[in-house]
Amino acid sequence: MSHLSADLLAQAQELVALYPEPRSALIPLCHLAQEQDGWLRPEAMGEIADLVGVTAAEVRGTATFYDMLHTEPVGTYVVSVCTNIACLLGGAQELLEHAELRLGVRAGGTSTDGVFTLEEAECLADCDRTPCVQVNHRYVGGQTAESFDQLVDDLRRGSLAETVPPHGTLIRVRRSVGLEVDKETIVSERAAMAAAQATRAAEAAKPAEAPKPTDAATVSGPPPATESAPAPTPPAAPPSPSPIPRKKSGGPA
């Protein structure tokens, strides 16, 4: 039995068909599964692995590399507070501490009611509005303690549902057009690509040809004469010192 709903399973199969290699659809399928459950459940990762022809471990390894994919439960709203240098100068540390008090949870945790998960983000690329805050990857502008409290109240009431959907929904427009190429062309191009790859692999597998030995008998003429360098002249011996005359004992000075 499929873990994905019938509608999402149909979307998943359509996505796989868009790519020359099924495994290329791995990340889009992770987004689909997260849209359904709010996070990537183990059974969802197993089904994705079957759809694209890899192991569940590879799906999990890929998902854990990306911050936007969660392999553990998160709240309905994931609140990210940027604490990079520009936002720190704008009061991000103070805002993060206020958010922890307001939501009753430390950064990295989820509130007891399961509504909010608070994150400390490295950079959210909205440096002209500090401190930068995102909710479910939607920008909500620079925040102060007062505006953050209002943001939390609006999220709880559901008054921001049009702009901030529950966590996991990245896009709300379903792709209706795939590759605008007829299937015969796709099949022929993929076959040509596979044939070219096989040819390159066969060429690479060929052993390298050894260089042909040179027959010395075919070389005409005597070998070139080489001039020997003259032997170096040894340095001349230094002249012997003259003997110093000695004074005879008992003679005149």
NORGISUL-V29294 format. One record per run of one state. SS is the DSSP state (A for helix, B for strand, O for the rest). FROM is the first residue (numbers start at 1). TO is the last residue. If there is no record, write none. Layout:
ss:SS from:FROM to:TO
ss:SS from:FROM to:TO
This chain:
ss:O from:1 to:5
ss:A from:6 to:17
ss:O from:18 to:21
ss:A from:22 to:37
ss:O from:38 to:41
ss:A from:42 to:52
ss:O from:53 to:55
ss:A from:56 to:63
ss:O from:64 to:76
ss:B from:77 to:82
ss:O from:83 to:84
ss:A from:85 to:89
ss:O from:90 to:91
ss:A from:92 to:103
ss:O from:104 to:109
ss:B from:110 to:110
ss:O from:111 to:115
ss:B from:116 to:121
ss:O from:122 to:131
ss:B from:132 to:135
ss:O from:136 to:137
ss:B from:138 to:142
ss:O from:143 to:144
ss:A from:145 to:157
ss:O from:158 to:182
ss:A from:183 to:205
ss:O from:206 to:215
ss:A from:216 to:218
ss:O from:219 to:253
